[in-house]
Amino acid sequence: MDRKRSWAEPFRIKVVEPVRMTSAEERRRALAEAGYNTFLLRSRDVYIDLLTDSGTSAMSDRQWSAMMIGDEAYAGSESFYRLEAAVRRFYGYEHVIPTHQGRGAEHILSKVLIHAGDVVPGNMYFTTTRLHQELAGAQFVDVIIPEAHDAASNHPFKGNVDLEKLERLLIAHPGKVPYASIAATVNMAGGQPISMENLRAVRELTRRHNVRVILDATRIAENAYFLQEREPSQAGRPIADIVKDTCALSDGCTMSAKKDPLANIGGFLAVNDAETAEAARNLLVIFEGLHTYGGMAGRDMEAVAVGIEESLHDDHIRARVGQVRYLGEKMAEWGIPLVQPIGGHGVFVDARAFLPHITQEHYPAQALAAAIYLDAGVRSMERGAVSAGRDPETGRDRLPKLELVRLTIPRRVYTQAHMDVVAESVLSVYENRDQVKGLRITYEPKYLRFFQARFEPLDA
Ligand code: P61
């Protein structure tokens, strides 16, 4: 008889942080005070926090002890050299420019490589990445495969680039494409991977047009896990080898060390070309800090250096993605509409299918995130029309095909029991879905509006 053999997290818990349960009345008040925006809730009012996997990981005992030897010298910190060595060893890039977090790297990179009137193709937009490209004068063009915009499609590599679309763009804009902006995994598509084969084709195509490939390597270990699982040429290879080979197909990367690398803050830009590195280091001193800390404390750089290594252990990444999949499969079994396949860092609920009675103008995903919070204090995040923002030219709402709520799983933080509570709470909202009302905006900031916008229910 083939008996199922379960596996468990490759760690045990040494420190715990109490969380607070709230009453329905407390949650109603907190949500109204937060303008129906989960970003504006206070964390004390949240029971299970699945807003983001960014900076919310539990660090290991090795990371905490490395922090004690952080070298806080203003210049020439030993901690920087340890970080630089880790990036070179595990990702393979030559020049490492530390930044306070991922968007710091995006800012510097965009300013160095983009000229006004440029066009930047990429496998779906990410909020901060696209904004920095636009602020530097470029137009972002989405060249991801169409399946990525279809929540129900089961394509195994929904992060892949549509090569014909990319080629047409390269031909149409000679000399105007500074780089292809390639994310692994693709956050806004639901944490979906790009295959090695597709990335290699992107590399070859862009090389013919003399265009760089810059990776968003924020969740590259999770990407590698999917390749190990789904791409025959990568089957059985260690995650660390897949990651290194992925990076080798690019000219550089931006990294938010708050995700894969298991740190609470930090990031870097890494490139192979000395000239780009020099220009970046020079801008760094204006916007981030000296080139041997770039906005991080020495101890932060230590935590990142150790975290990079830990993030590439096969047993770590299997448990990490496995936990996300556990939650997703449970919800899918109950008929809750989700982005398929389940992604690497979170479960993405299809708010259009969940709330067909709310039109996109009334922000179904925002309304659903609010309703999920009300049920049991689980905090999630809108990833739909509010996140997409307005077209800078027309000023009109960009209405993306994907209107999603992201239940994002922090690394090494929650247990299977937490996942069960989350799934049961979303199910209870699903069973009462016709009671969820749409929202209207009452306040909207100019940039990245989803962080600080306020809403009220339509019947208010
Ligand atoms: C997140 F609602 N992600 O997923 P920084 N690239 C990629 C990211 O996922 C990313 C950054 C660059 C966050 C935090 C966040 O619209 C939002 O270290 C693929 O956060 O600066 C960040 O890295 C930027 C949440 C960012 C958002 C932007 O939760």
Residues whose N, C-alpha, C, O or C-beta is under 5 A from the ligand:
A	BS01	P61	L51 T52 D53 S54 Q101 G102 R103 G104 F126 T127 T128 N187 D216 T218 S256 K258 G266
